[in-house]
Amino acid sequence: MTEMYGGIEAGGTKFVCAVGSDPDNIFAEARFPTTTPSETLQAVFSFFRQQEREHGKIKAIGVACFGPLGPIPGSPAYGYITSTPKQGWANFNFLGSLRQEFELPFGFDTDVDGAVLGEWRWGAGKGLDSLVYLTIGTGIGGGAMANGQIIHGLLHTEMGHMRLPHDLQTDSFKGICPYHGDCWEGLACGPAMEKRWGQRAETLPVDHPAWVLEASYIAYALVNLVLVMSPQRIILGGGVMSQTQLFPMVRTKVLSLLNEYIKAPAILQHITEYIVPPDLGARAGVLGAIALAEQAYRA
Amino acid sequence: MTEMYGGIEAGGTKFVCAVGSDPDNIFAEARFPTTTPSETLQAVFSFFRQQEREHGKIKAIGVACFGPLGPIPGSPAYGYITSTPKQGWANFNFLGSLRQEFELPFGFDTDVDGAVLGEWRWGAGKGLDSLVYLTIGTGIGGGAMANGQIIHGLLHTEMGHMRLPHDLQTDSFKGICPYHGDCWEGLACGPAMEKRWGQRAETLPVDHPAWVLEASYIAYALVNLVLVMSPQRIILGGGVMSQTQLFPMVRTKVLSLLNEYIKAPAILQHITEYIVPPDLGARAGVLGAIALAEQAYRA
């Protein structure tokens, strides 16, 4: 039967909450600005309590949260937002606060891990067992699944900070990552594009050389992901990827960089189905949170 | 109880076969040159039949094989060596030939996937659930586990072909990979070192700048692996890594490149236990094959 879950997409600017069971059955949704933890969570609690009065009992709650955070059940940092610069939220025991209000199973993971799970459950990754979801926007982040499970390992992935070839002759821009300078995010996130070209990325014409360079960095990163994880599909979301002219450019460059080394028909013959936009679109975050809730309930 | 398994480490130059149950219980081992598939497999069959007469029934056979190959059960290429340049072995139905001789459960995977499984079962990865094993020698390859399972995805990983920053000012060497030029393997495998420096890597003195450069490329690749997969440990084997002076250099460079971005004590405080040599040493290949057999038997 269909259970009702609660989803919390916890972002640095706003929280999106929803109750429902899947993309076709969302009973209610609400947005709150991210202020202090206690104020923000009070708004979340009120919303869920109201929904329970109207629609019945919530069976589990999932949180898809900005990071870095502790996603590993049983580890000391589990359920905490750890080292964020965001005032009041560093070392905040998010899950502990939720548990004081609700006695329920909880899922707690990064926003991108939620998104990859949501796309796997209901979107562009349905039926696959290995998958990468990337968001390329204000920052660059990614979540991955292998053998039908989210990859955590030591902590959680930080794919945006991969080091890539950076030809200073072609692109003298030094990158904007405060930790790594010219890592992938430092070279290719939205703010990096804005700084390099002196105007916001979305105002650059579609035939501007900026997009060729951007597609190239994305392709280098995707090639590394193919070689390291061999995913069955790669989903590219985020603000920068709403520039849909990037998709064919990225695909072509990926094929050229791999140079037929990986003899997989999914890549060699079906690249348009291999590198794809998300199916869940703007709802990926909160649906990812609901997917985390469902996973926690069924565990 | 302890079962007896057969392991086949199938290399391009030689096959190593063994029967036993674990590193402390190997009853017999034999080596055969890799000639034609039929001749080589006849030698393998004779060895296993002889061992069964002496020690009793083999319960499963594992093959840790040179690639590329089909490691995904149920896929059309499963059990085949696919596109090797090695005469007679391209498109060879390895598992099909074994099945004509033995009615047993079989494991079939790449040599590096076997090695990571072996190290996870009995070696440097014991007790962990995510792990990367890399071999840096004639080529560079790697196998990975996440959530206690080998990562396959679309095909199998090809980590050695990752693209890394390559500063032509510091290192004008173009790389030797026939597919990608200056991918990781192209820049840093044993033959690349030999070509760059004009002498075999093992003849270079330990204080030669070659090792600083080599450690740097390895560190860039490891950083990408940490960011993409977040493994709990990275095991570095292969001929180049028998130059043990590389380990502290690689660890230092990894820390410097990550620049404290990943706030994991395993890296920040325990890097000597995070980047380690293999425990199983030269036996990693055949023990990996036995681990694949055990996994197939227990599946």
Interface residues (C-beta under 8 A of the other chain):
Chain A: P68 T82 S83 D129 S130 G142 A144 A146 N147 Q149 I151 H152 G153 L154 L155 H156 T157 E158 M159 G160 H161 M162 R163 L164 P165 H166 Y179 H180 Y220 V223 N224 L225 V226 L227 V228 M229 S230 P231 Q232 L257 N259 E260 Y261 I262 K263 A264 A266 I267
Chain B: P68 T82 S83 D129 S130 G142 A144 A146 N147 Q149 I151 H152 G153 L154 L155 H156 T157 E158 M159 G160 H161 M162 R163 L164 P165 H166 Y179 H180 Y220 V223 N224 L225 V226 L227 V228 M229 S230 P231 Q232 L257 N259 E260 Y261 I262 K263 A264 A266 I267
